[in-house]
Structure formats: C-alpha cells, structure tokens
Amino acid sequence: MARPDGSCEFAGRADDQVKINGYRIEIAEVESALRTAPGIGDLVVVPTTSRIGERMLVAFYTAPEGAADGLHERLAAHARTALPAFMVPGRFVGVPLLPLSPSGKTDKRALAEQLR
C-alpha cells in the first residue's frame, strides 16, 4: 500500500500461501483435495506451530450425523493418496461445528487456539 510520501507499506500476503519445511503450500489446494474425501461435512486447514516449535498444517473437519466413525483414519489415508507428502496435514481434528467470526467466515484463530 502506497503512503502519501511515496513509501510503501507491506500489508502481508493476499492469499493463503504458507511456507512449511521449505515448501510453499497453498492452503486452498489442500482444503480442496481433502473435501473430496467421503463423509466430510465441512473442512478447513489451519497453519499452526507444534509444541516443539515446528510449523505444521492441521485439518479441522465436521462430519454428518452418524458418519464420524473411523473418519479420522479415512481422511488421513485420503490425504496421503491425494496430496504430496509435504502437503499432508500433521493432525486431523474432528469438531462438531467450525466456529464463525462476526463477519460469518470460519474463525481460524479460534480453531488454532483449541490446540493449545
């Protein structure tokens, strides 16, 4: 963003691309591949920092009523076949509902806070 004095101010990335373990990963691409797994209601992928300080992806998902049995394992297996290894989330977390921000978008910060 340009300032009146001609200097530029960096406002961050406009997309959801993150760098993890030296790879640039497009979050929407991971979400798109995981949403094709059978039994998934809704899904969002959030970049977080693990307990040992490493950057990783976490997939939060919902399941339709009665479809949650074994979904975690099926989703992880689907991820390993549909995505390159560096794009597979390190964790898969089932939640009853994805939290929403006041603007109606998925509250990724609230999801990341659940892991702490």
N, C-alpha and C positions, 0 to 999 in steps of 0.2 A: 504494500500500500504506500503510495507516494504522499509525502508530507508537503506542506506549503513551501518549506525551504528547499525542496528538491531531493531531500534524503528519502530513503526507502525504509519501511518498517516491515520486518518479516512477521507474518501472522500465522505461520505454521502450514502444514500440508492441507490441501483442499480435499484430498482423497483419503481413503482408509488404508494406505500402504504403510506397512511397518517393516523394520529391519530386525530379524531374529537370527542369531547364529550366522551372520554374514549374508543372509538371503533376504531379498526384498520380497515381501509377501503381500498380495492384495487380499485384504480380509473378505471382500465381497466374493472373490473367486472361491475361497474356502467355504464360505456360507452356502454358496450356490451348489457346490458339489455335495455338501452334507445334507442339504434339504431334499436331495433325491433319494435318500435312504428311506425305505419303507417304515411306516409307523411314526414318523416325525410330525409333530404338530407345528411348532414354530421353533426357530433356532437362531442364535446369534453367537458370533465368535468374538472374544474379547482378548486383546493382548494384555498380559499381566506379568508380574515379576514373581518368580517362585520363592519359596522360603530360603533358598540358598543364593538368591540374587540373580538368577538367570531369567532372561526374557522368554516367555512361552505363550502359546495360544491356549485358551480354554473355550470349549464349546458348551454353551448353556442351551438346553433344549426342553421343550414340553412334549407331552405325548397325549393323544386322545385317551379318553376313559377306557381302561382295561388293556391298553396296548403297551404299558410300561414294562411288563415282564421281559427281561432279557434285552431290552432296547439298548442299554448302555454297551453291551458287548457287540450287538449287531451294528450299532453306529460306529464303534471303533474299528470293526472289521471293514465296514464300508469305506471309512476314511482311508484305511491303509491300501485299499484297492483303487479308489478313485483319485487319490492325491499323491504327489511325490512325498517322500518321507519327511522332507523338511517343512512341509505344509500341514502335516497331520497334527492336530491339537494334542497337547500333552495331557490334558484332562477333559473328561466329558462329565457334565454335571446336569442331572435332571432336576428341573424346578417345576412347581405347579403352574406358575404364571411368570411371564417375563415382566419385570417392573417397568412402568412407563414414567417418563418425565412429565412435567406440567404441559409441555408442548405436544405430548402424545407419542413421542418417539421412545424407543427402548432405552432405558436408563442403564447404560453400560457401566457407569461409575458405581451404581448400586450393586450390580452383579459382581464386579471386581471386589467390592468391599465384603461380600459374602465369604470370600476365600480367606479372609484374614482372621 
